Amino acid sequence: MRILVVGGTGTIGQAVVSKLRKEHEVITAGRTSGDVQVDLTATESIESLFKKVGHVDAIVNASGAATFKLVEDMTPEDNLVAVQSKLLGQINLALIGQKYLRNHGSITLTTGVMKDDPIPGGASAALANGGVAAFVKSAAIDFTHGIRINCVSPNVLVESFEQYKESFRGFTPVPVERVATAYVKSVEGKQTGQEYQIY
Ligand SMILES: NC(=O)c1ccc[n+]([C@@H]2O[C@H](COP(=O)([O-])OP(=O)(O)OC[C@H]3O[C@@H](n4cnc5c(N)ncnc54)[C@H](OP(=O)(O)O)[C@@H]3O)[C@@H](O)[C@H]2O)c1
């Protein structure tokens, strides 16, 4: 398969790419890193990415930003970061990318644990995660030609825990290797409309 991994140079992305590269051709994309550049917050940038990359069998996204701030301190502008990146960035990748997917291709997006297990300051990210998960479940029944769509909802990673441990007190972090396996299941398997919760 020919697979595009946006965020392929990040903590999750690198683990996904190293698994997929064993059997597939993988193209990585990031804002400044990767084989090709894209900013998911801009639709023109997504269009230009696919014009460069062409047709693929799978699109994976392992990127998305959010502002982590207590709701009492959060402004509408703070909230827009998650809406433009984690939510609309991923949905626009799917909407634009579907035109470049071969029959029986797949789209795999990323959500996250805080929508199911709240953390302080996580409401904006949770909103985006919830929107993406709902889109995936619903979009799956619209696709024809064998096109599939899933998302992966990782818990906080072992590899990122030191950085985020104050927000994730009492959580049991998961190894990125386990999270990456869920992306492989989405790409290589037959399921659609799923959210793989790796908690
Ligand atoms: N780490 C965790 O514990 C954890 C847990 C649950 C969910 N998640 C979610 O999983 C996703 C990936 O997390 P991570 O820890 O692997 O992130 P990371 O290590 O910070 O890597 C982010 C990746 O995304 C790319 N990227 C960032 N903004 C982008 C944009 N606007 N357009 C295109 N590419 C962009 C980066 O490339 P450039 O640097 O070149 O832009 C990089 O390749 C995030 O949505 C995160 O919220 C992470």
The ligand as an SDF file (V2000), in Angstrom:
LIG
                    3D

 48 52  0  0  0  0  0  0  0  0999 V2000
    1.5280   12.1640   23.3470 N   0  0  0  0  0  0  0  0  0  0  0  0
    0.4660   11.7280   24.0160 C   0  0  0  0  0  0  0  0  0  0  0  0
    0.5530   11.2720   25.2040 O   0  0  0  0  0  0  0  0  0  0  0  0
   -0.8980   11.7280   23.3750 C   0  0  0  0  0  0  0  0  0  0  0  0
   -1.9630   11.0730   23.9940 C   0  0  0  0  0  0  0  0  0  0  0  0
   -3.2190   11.0950   23.4140 C   0  0  0  0  0  0  0  0  0  0  0  0
   -3.4110   11.7780   22.2140 C   0  0  0  0  0  0  0  0  0  0  0  0
   -2.3580   12.4210   21.6240 N   0  0  0  0  0  0  0  0  0  0  0  0
   -2.6230   13.1480   20.3850 C   0  0  0  0  0  0  0  0  0  0  0  0
   -1.9460   12.5100   19.3200 O   0  0  0  0  0  0  0  0  0  0  0  0
   -1.5100   13.4860   18.3680 C   0  0  0  0  0  0  0  0  0  0  0  0
    0.0010   13.3170   18.1730 C   0  0  0  0  0  0  0  0  0  0  0  0
    0.6300   13.4450   19.4370 O   0  0  0  0  0  0  0  0  0  0  0  0
    2.2200   13.3370   19.5790 P   0  0  0  0  0  0  0  0  0  0  0  0
    2.5210   13.3580   21.0410 O   0  0  0  0  0  0  0  0  0  0  0  0
    2.7340   12.2450   18.7210 O   0  0  0  0  0  0  0  0  0  0  0  0
    2.6450   14.7650   18.9530 O   0  0  0  0  0  0  0  0  0  0  0  0
    4.1000   15.3150   18.6260 P   0  0  0  0  0  0  0  0  0  0  0  0
    5.1700   14.4030   19.0940 O   0  0  0  0  0  0  0  0  0  0  0  0
    4.1050   16.7300   19.0930 O   0  0  0  0  0  0  0  0  0  0  0  0
    4.1450   15.3140   17.0110 O   0  0  0  0  0  0  0  0  0  0  0  0
    3.2570   16.0900   16.2830 C   0  0  0  0  0  0  0  0  0  0  0  0
    3.4230   15.7880   14.8080 C   0  0  0  0  0  0  0  0  0  0  0  0
    2.4210   16.4960   14.0730 O   0  0  0  0  0  0  0  0  0  0  0  0
    3.0050   17.4020   13.1500 C   0  0  0  0  0  0  0  0  0  0  0  0
    2.1460   18.6000   13.1530 N   0  0  0  0  0  0  0  0  0  0  0  0
    1.9010   19.4360   14.1910 C   0  0  0  0  0  0  0  0  0  0  0  0
    1.0350   20.3850   13.8240 N   0  0  0  0  0  0  0  0  0  0  0  0
    0.7140   20.1540   12.5250 C   0  0  0  0  0  0  0  0  0  0  0  0
   -0.1240   20.7990   11.5820 C   0  0  0  0  0  0  0  0  0  0  0  0
   -0.8230   21.9090   11.8900 N   0  0  0  0  0  0  0  0  0  0  0  0
   -0.2200   20.2760   10.3460 N   0  0  0  0  0  0  0  0  0  0  0  0
    0.4790   19.1620   10.0110 C   0  0  0  0  0  0  0  0  0  0  0  0
    1.2930   18.5100   10.8520 N   0  0  0  0  0  0  0  0  0  0  0  0
    1.4180   19.0030   12.1050 C   0  0  0  0  0  0  0  0  0  0  0  0
    4.4180   17.6220   13.6670 C   0  0  0  0  0  0  0  0  0  0  0  0
    5.3160   17.9500   12.6170 O   0  0  0  0  0  0  0  0  0  0  0  0
    6.0180   19.4060   12.5740 P   0  0  0  0  0  0  0  0  0  0  0  0
    6.7540   19.5540   13.8780 O   0  0  0  0  0  0  0  0  0  0  0  0
    6.8970   19.3590   11.3690 O   0  0  0  0  0  0  0  0  0  0  0  0
    4.8710   20.3390   12.4330 O   0  0  0  0  0  0  0  0  0  0  0  0
    4.7540   16.2380   14.2250 C   0  0  0  0  0  0  0  0  0  0  0  0
    5.1030   15.3660   13.1750 O   0  0  0  0  0  0  0  0  0  0  0  0
   -1.9240   14.8530   18.9340 C   0  0  0  0  0  0  0  0  0  0  0  0
   -3.1760   15.2150   18.3950 O   0  0  0  0  0  0  0  0  0  0  0  0
   -2.0740   14.5690   20.4150 C   0  0  0  0  0  0  0  0  0  0  0  0
   -2.9920   15.4310   21.0470 O   0  0  0  0  0  0  0  0  0  0  0  0
   -1.1190   12.4040   22.1600 C   0  0  0  0  0  0  0  0  0  0  0  0
  1  2  1  0
  2  3  2  0
  2  4  1  0
  4  5  1  0
  4 48  2  0
  5  6  2  0
  6  7  1  0
  7  8  2  0
  8  9  1  0
  8 48  1  0
  9 10  1  0
  9 46  1  0
 10 11  1  0
 11 12  1  0
 11 44  1  0
 12 13  1  0
 13 14  1  0
 14 15  2  0
 14 16  1  0
 14 17  1  0
 17 18  1  0
 18 19  2  0
 18 20  1  0
 18 21  1  0
 21 22  1  0
 22 23  1  0
 23 24  1  0
 23 42  1  0
 24 25  1  0
 25 26  1  0
 25 36  1  0
 26 27  1  0
 26 35  1  0
 27 28  2  0
 28 29  1  0
 29 30  1  0
 29 35  2  0
 30 31  1  0
 30 32  2  0
 32 33  1  0
 33 34  2  0
 34 35  1  0
 36 37  1  0
 36 42  1  0
 37 38  1  0
 38 39  2  0
 38 40  1  0
 38 41  1  0
 42 43  1  0
 44 45  1  0
 44 46  1  0
 46 47  1  0
M  CHG  2   8   1  16  -1
M  END
$$$$
